């Protein structure tokens, strides 16, 4: 026999299999010519087509948690997930830091007509919304946890638990005035497990903001949002001190002077942050965990308390309600001998501007009043009996 076979140890003879053309060290000229012809006539292979399925809507009304298509790795068929925020009305993609999660994609589009008809059916095999929320809370926790100490107020009747936030890097902490009221002493537990005795700088019962300080510096101060783009249904995140995790809630009303939220883990003094980690409110000590002093008011009062130990609030003397969809507020009550009463405002008046700035709800009127100086003449545009009028009210300090 020639060398076309081997004799195995058991004496049997088997023919060697024909090697694949790509594994051979030689090719017949006819094969080479055929390969060149195939390459010249070959069509470009189609890229696999991927469609991202909309996640199932959650009970919360926020429009976040939609998957942001990041990078589709063609060979590995994986999708890197981002987090989409609905804050401010326009969607903005914020990729979470750390290790990216990848989700395997089932199937790719082929070249046949039948496959092309099924291109719209390819979906991601994962719960995109839940994974996006995990990434969001992990990122926000890393950004804010060290800025949010637990606060304990020891009183004659027992101990009250709450939270706070560093507003300076030298140990000033903003918390709820009601939480520490009549406390014999106050303790602050920082994220590294240390316990600090805090002393009171000053407090303001009107805004429910108090500032305390610990004898330590180098703490990361929180970022305070301006509140201009708050929306109903957006994220309201809070640190759950018991579990050291970020709890997810939502803003339920932005029209009232106090921000109204749905946040199960919040306690008095809790910082409520948005999906960027900026503080949008602080939970008040009103017996619930659903009302928050807005960040702009928190900043204004905290600066006053640290600088001078005191603060003040302007007074117009009105009770107003919103007119849905009309961008006005309706005067429901005018306090006797108030700036509003002296200016001639009446129940039923419709206010749509303050010093030329639009008034769309009670929250916007409250903000305009508090940002003015006491003694200022406020120019109000008022509609009464279908006639627009200009009314000038001189602001006073709240009694």
N, C-alpha and C positions, 0 to 999 in steps of 0.2 A: 504494500500500500504506500501511497505517498503521504505527505505531511498534512493532509486535510482533516486528520482526526487524531485524538489522543487515546491512549489506552490507560484507563483508570486502574487503581490498585486492585479492584475486584475483577479485573480482566474484561470488563464490559467496554464497548466502544460507543462513543457519542460524538456526533458531528458538532463542531462549534457553531453557535448562532451567527448569522450574518451581522456584522457590526452596523450600527446606525451610521449613515453617511457623515454626520457631524463628528463622530468619534474616530473616523479613519484618518490616517496620515496621508492618504492619497485619494484622488477623485479622477474618474474617467473624464476625458475631455467633453464627452456628450453630457455628463452630469453638470459640469461647470457651465456649459452653454445654456442648459435648461434652467439653472439657478439664476443666471443673469437675466434671462427672459422673464422669469417669474417676478424678480425684483422690479424690473422695468414696468410690468403691467399691474403690480400690486396696488390696491387702494390703501389710503391711509386708514389705519385702524381707528374706529370711533372711541372717544373718551367715554368712560362709564358715566352715566347720567344719574344724578342724585337729586331727589326731591325731599325737602325737609317738611315733615308733617307738623301741622299746628298742634301744640300740646292741648290736652283737655282743659277747658277753663276751670279755674279754681273758684271756691266760694268767695274769696276776697275779690274786690272789684278792681284791684290794680292791674294794669296792662303789662306788667313786667313778666319775667320768666319765660319769654319766648327765646328759642335757641337762635343764636347768631352764628351763621355759617362762617367758620374761620377758615381752616386750611383742609382741603380734601386731598389726602395722600393717595394717589392713584394706585400705586402698587399695593399698599397696605389696606386701602379702602377704610379710612378712619376719618372721623369728623371731630375737630377740636371745638369744644363748646365755650361760648362766652356768655355774659349776662347782659340782658337788655333792660335798660331803665326807662320808665315812662315819665320820670320826673321832668317838670318844666314843659310838658306837653309834647315835646319832640323826642323821638327815640334816640338814645345815645348808647353805643356799645362800650361796655367797660370790661375788658378781659381781666379775669381774676389772676392774681399772682400765684406763684407756686407751680406744682406739677399739673400740667393740663390733663384733663380727662379725655379719653378717646372712646368713641362708641362705634362698634363694628356695624357696617352697612351690609345688609343682605341683598345680594343680587346686583347685576349691572345690566345695562341695556345692550342688546346684541345688534346684529346687522340685518336681521330679517324684518319683514313688515309686521309680523306678529309681535316681535319684541318691541318694535317702535311703538305699537299701540299700548304697550304696558309700561311705557316710560314714566307715566304719571303715577304709577302704583308703588314705586320703590320708596320705602319709608325707613326711618331710623329705628332700630330695634332697641329702644331704651326709653325710660321716663325722663325726657329732656327737662321738663319743668322742675322735677325734684332735684335732679343733679345740678341745675342752675342755681336753685335756692341753696343747696349745700355749699356751693362755691361762694355765693354771695355772703352767707353768714360767716363762713370761715375767714373770708377776706376782711369783712367789717370787724370781726372780733380781733383779728391781729392788729388792726389800725387803732381801735378805741379802748380795748380792755384796760390797758395800763393807765388810761386817763380817767377811769370811772371807779373811784373807791366806794366800798360799802360804808355806810354811815350808821352808827348806833348811838342813840340818845338815851342816856340813863336818867330816869325821873324817879320821883318819890313813889309813883304807882307802878313802876316797872320799866322795861326797856322797849324802845321803839326802834324798828328796823327801817332803813331806807337806803338811799344812794346819793351820789353827788358827782361832781365833775371838776377836774382841775381847770381853772380859768387863767391861771398864770403858772409859770414854771418854778415859782418860789413858794409853792405850797398853798396858795389861795384856792379854796374849794367852794363852788356854788352848790347850794342844796335847798331843800324846802324849809321855809321859815317855820311852818307849822310843825314839821318833824322835830325840830330842836327846841321848840318853845318850852320854857320852864325846865329845861334839862339841867341836872346837877353837873353833868359833864358829858362831853361828846367824844366818841372814838371814831377814827377813820382807819379802815383796813385797806391797804393798798394791794395791788394785783400780785405783788411778790410775797404776800403773806404777812407782812409786817403790820403791827398795830401802832397807831399814833394817837396821842391825846391832842385834840383840836381845841382851840379857843375861838370864841365868837368875835368877829370883827364888827358886824352890824347886820340887821335884818329889816325887811320891809314887808309888813303884813298885807299891803295892798296887792303887790305882785306875787307874794309868797316866795320871795327870793331872800336867802340869807347867805352871807359869806363867812366861812370859817377858815382857819389856817393851821397848818401843822408846821413844826420846826424842822423842815427838810426842804431841799430844793432839787432842781433837776428833773421835775416831773413834766411829762408832755401835756401841754394844754390842749383842750378840745378846739376844734374848728367850728365856729358859729355861722350857720347859714343866715342869709339875709331875709329869707321867707318870701321873696317876691314871686317865686314860681311854685308855691305849694298847690297841690291838687287833691281833691277828694279821691280816695282810693290808692294813693301812693304808699310806699313802704313807710312804716313806723317801727323801727327796730330798737330793741332795748336789751341791755345786758342782764341776763339772769344770773345773779350772784351765786345762788345755790348750786347751779349746775355749771357755772362759768361758760355759758354759751350765749349766743345772740338769739333772742326770740323774735319771731316775725309777726308783725301786726300791720295795721293800715290806718291811714288818716280817714276819718269818716265825715268830718266837716271842717272847712277852712273859713267859713263865713262869720263865725262868732269871734269876739276878742280873744277868748281862750281857744286853743287848738283842741279839737275833739278827736280822740283816737280810739281804736280797739286794740288794746295791748295787754294781754293777760299777765305777762311777767313783770310789768312796771310796778314800782313802789314809789312812795314820796321822794322826790329829788332825782328820780331816774332821768338820765339824758335820753331823749328820743332822737334817733339819728335817721338820716335817709340812706339810700343805697350808695352814697359816696362817702359815708362816715361823718358827714357834717351834722351838728346838732340843730334840730329844728324846733325843739321845745323841751321843757323840763316839767315832769309830772308834779302837780300841786298836791298839797295835803288837804284834800276836800272830802276825804272819805271814800273816794273812788280811785281807779287808776286810768281814768278816761279823759281827764282834762290837763292841758299843759300850758304853762306860761311860754309864750313864743320867744324864739331865740333873740330877736331884736330887743324885746323888753328885758330879757335876762341880761343881755350885754349892757344895756343902758343903766339898769339898776346896779349891777355888779361893779361897774366902773365908778359910779357915784359912791357906793358903800366903801370900796377900797380907798378911794381918794379922800373922802370927807367924812365917812361914817354915817351919811344921811342921804336921802333922796326925796324927790317930790313928784307929784303927778298933776297934770293939768285937768281942768274940769270944765265941761260945757253944760252939763245938767240936762241931758237928753236920754231917753230910752227909745231905741229905734229897732226896727225889724227889717228884714230883707224883702224885697219884691222880686221873686224868682224870674230871671230872664230879662229884667228891666234895667239893670245897672243903676239902681237907686236904692235909697233907704227911706222908710216911712217913719215919721215921728209918731211914737205911741204914747209918750208921756213927756211933759216938760216940768222940771222941778221948780217950785216957787222960789223966787228971788235968786235964780241961777243966771249965769251969763246968757243962756239960751232964752230964758224968760224975759230978761231985760232987753234982749235984741229983738223981741217980738215973734219968736218962733212959736208955732201952734201945733197942736195934735192934728195929724193928717197931712202935714207938709211933706213934700217929697224933696229930698236933698240929693243932688247928683254931682256936686263938686265942692272942694274945700281948697281955697287959695288957688283955684285953677286946676287942681288935680282931681281926676275922676274918683267918685265914691261909688263903689259897686256893691258893698255889703257893710255890715256893722264892723267887721274887722278892719276894713280900710279906713273908715271914719275914725275909729279908735286910734289907729296908728298915726294918722295925720294930726289928731289933737295932741297926742303925747309927744310928738316930735317937734311941736312948736314950743315957743317960750311963753311962760306965764306973762300975761299983760299984752300979748300980741293981739291984734285985730284980725280975726279970721273972716275971710270973705266966703260966704256960703251962697251957692246958686240953688234956689228953692222954687219949686212949682207949687202954686196954690190956686185952686179953682181954675185950672188950665192956663194960668198965667205964670210966666217965669219972673222971679224977683231976685234981687241981690240983697242979702241980709248980712250985716256986719256984726259979729259977736266978739266981745273982748274976753279972752280966755282968763281963767283964774286958777289958783291952786286948789286942789281938791280939799274940801273941809275935813 
